[in-house]
């Protein structure tokens, strides 16, 4: 894949993310402003639930109605408290979130409990209804093994996930091509209309191109659209824009 073509795809598939505990309205305004680029806009901005309304207002002010607002629940630890995850999801949807990225209770799965994950995802999907998409963060870097990554993917898909996502970006190992291959293969095998999101650690157009190529090889090139494929990143955008502008730039630090 031509690197400029890959960079443009990646730009349109990115959930531009700011999930810092000290985020201020001004930080989210800057995030939304960054979504207005000379090469088009990312798919979404991803912010904490309390910043959803602010982000929606800022995107409206900037005349970027095509940019969705995503948020996170049960984040970042992946609690086994289903009621709390559902309550957080209900509040996020009520605030107007277009997409909710909920953390799968991966520790329970590592302990052999497959029921908790299914029930939590099912309940959060019900809380989203037809008002928001549900993206399920399986935390692949903490699950570690292919068997556990596959199991979490299959559980989330069967419970109604609209996307499965690699990582919170808050752990030592986030997105990897190895985990992506397992997850994409699980989507393919399921036959369901579920997307994939690589989050954390994708910082350059070259790295993004590897994920896009992998997805096309497993799912087919026509599948690889913003409706099915996302990157979650805070630092990828700078590199993509530099690539599209024909400049050389080192990978940025950050999520």
FENNORKA-V524591 format. One record per pair of residues at least 24 apart in sequence whose C-alpha atoms are under 6 Angstrom apart, sorted by the first residue. I is the first residue (numbers start at 1). J is the second residue. Records with the same first field share a line. If there is no record, write none. Layout:
BEGIN
I->J + J
END
This chain:
BEGIN
4->244
6->209
7->205 + 240
11->42
12->41 + 42 + 43
13->42 + 43 + 226 + 230
14->42 + 43 + 230 + 231 + 232
15->43 + 44 + 45 + 46 + 231 + 232
16->45 + 46 + 233 + 234
17->45 + 46 + 233 + 234
18->47
19->47
43->67
44->68 + 69
45->69 + 70
46->70 + 71
47->71
49->92
68->98
69->97 + 98
70->97 + 98 + 99 + 100
71->100 + 101
72->100 + 101 + 102
73->102
74->102 + 103
75->103
78->103 + 104 + 105
79->105
80->105
82->120
86->124
90->127
98->132
99->132 + 133 + 134
100->134 + 135
101->135 + 136
102->136 + 137
103->136 + 137
104->137 + 138
118->155 + 159
121->159
122->159
133->162
134->161 + 162
135->162 + 163 + 164
136->164 + 165
137->165 + 166 + 167
138->166
139->166 + 167
140->166
141->173 + 174
162->194
163->194 + 195 + 196
164->196
165->196 + 197 + 198
166->198 + 199
167->199
169->200 + 255
174->200
175->199 + 200 + 201
195->228 + 229
196->229
197->229 + 230 + 231
198->231
199->231 + 232
200->255
203->236 + 251
204->236 + 239 + 251
205->240
END
